[in-house]
Amino acid sequence: MSLQTLIPNPVQQNTLTPSEFDQYVVHSYARFPITLERGQGCRVWDSEGKEYLDFVAGIATCTLGHAHPAMVEAVNQQIQKLHHVSNLYYIPEQGELAKWLVQNSCADRAFFCNSGAEANEAAIKLARKYAHTVLNIENPIILTAQASFHGRTLATITATGQPKYQKNFNPLVPGFHYVPYNDLAAIEEAIATLDTPTRQVAAILLEGLQGEGGVRPGDRDYFKRIREICNEKGILLIMDEVQVGMGRTGCIWGYENLGIEPDIFTCAKGLGGGIPIGAMLCKSSCDIFEPGDHASTFGGNPFVCGVALAVCKTLEREHLRLNAQERGEQLREGLWAIAEDFPHLVKEVRGWGLISGMELLADADLTSVEVVKEAIAEGVLLVPAGPKVVRFVPPLIVSEAEVDIAIQAVRQAITKISEEKGLHSAQM
Ligand SMILES: *Cc1c(COP(=O)(O)O)cnc(C)c1O
């Protein structure tokens, strides 16, 4: 069978309108009013045939963009060979993927699940078991950061240091405590004050760069000192690599930007390039899970692992880490030029590799959602990271020309909004 016969007709018929869609789907998302039907590389097309440059990539997920030949081939091959068997048996694709991840990270072993939240759940369970059985802590505490994001399950909204994700979902899971991010004195104080005969900090869970919380990179000195404190006290350092992992920052893992190694880290989003997969990786020194401790029916099945392995190998073969570095610098340079032209609207531009944020001034009459909506009208998909930060997380295959188009669209969007709203600087 030729590849062509496996790909359905690109023009879909009978697409539900947004109001028909809302009749059948739970209203838990605020969606932009476009319906995406098809993609190729860094481009996607909506139901009206309008083309967009995709600088969202399914929220830092479509590492290889859309319909990449390596993914298409891996999906086709794996679905015809074997797609699911359960972890009652050995799965060669799972072993190969674990081997690639271990050989390309500081970890020794991997556990597979289906999402970022689940990967963090696995890390939280491992840290708690370690606290009870190795550290002998009766009531272990996991420290997390304010403005963090770790997922939407009960334990991970609790770990997430943002009240808006927790509101109305009490009672939350006990055993978490929050500290301000990048604040060394605060974390030292928390570790000291939480230290009682029965209650102690057992683990620290942090993002190397806070994604959802506003694209805020961690400080090297802060993480270096945390690593030392963890070593001194036997505390586990867990890094949430769900958004920054898999080459996005220009390094394979976000923690490499900080010059430290975690004991445990989690990944998901970019790992499968859009196929649902998550993983928790750990050093052998803290791999204390035994048969029966943790499990997932779908976790690490031949299908997702076969595809994720193709994503990993393509990342390596096409040197996408280097592309992330170069294109990221190009993007931030272009965005800084916009910031300099709109000093009354834009505060700063920051990021690592191909995760960048443009922060708007707190007192400017302009939100990230307004910029995103106008950019969509200009044909570029972007995603907010909080009310004042516009986030740029394109596929790692993005080209120099595509980055230029995105920069131009942002400039147009901000120019248009400031003309419509009369947002002129004082000196103009
Ligand atoms: C997206 C994200 C998660 C949650 O991942 P899901 O796959 O949506 O469960 C966790 N941590 C970070 C840092 C994320 O960006």
The ligand as an ORCA input file, in Angstrom:
! r2SCAN-3c Opt
* xyz 0 1
  C       2.214     20.828     30.611
  C       2.990     20.640     31.851
  C       2.644     19.650     32.784
  C       1.419     18.806     32.620
  O       1.478     17.971     31.535
  P       0.132     17.210     31.031
  O       0.635     16.330     29.936
  O      -0.813     18.276     30.577
  O      -0.393     16.458     32.179
  C       3.461     19.474     33.878
  N       4.549     20.238     34.066
  C       4.907     21.198     33.208
  C       6.138     21.993     33.464
  C       4.135     21.444     32.076
  O       4.471     22.423     31.233
*
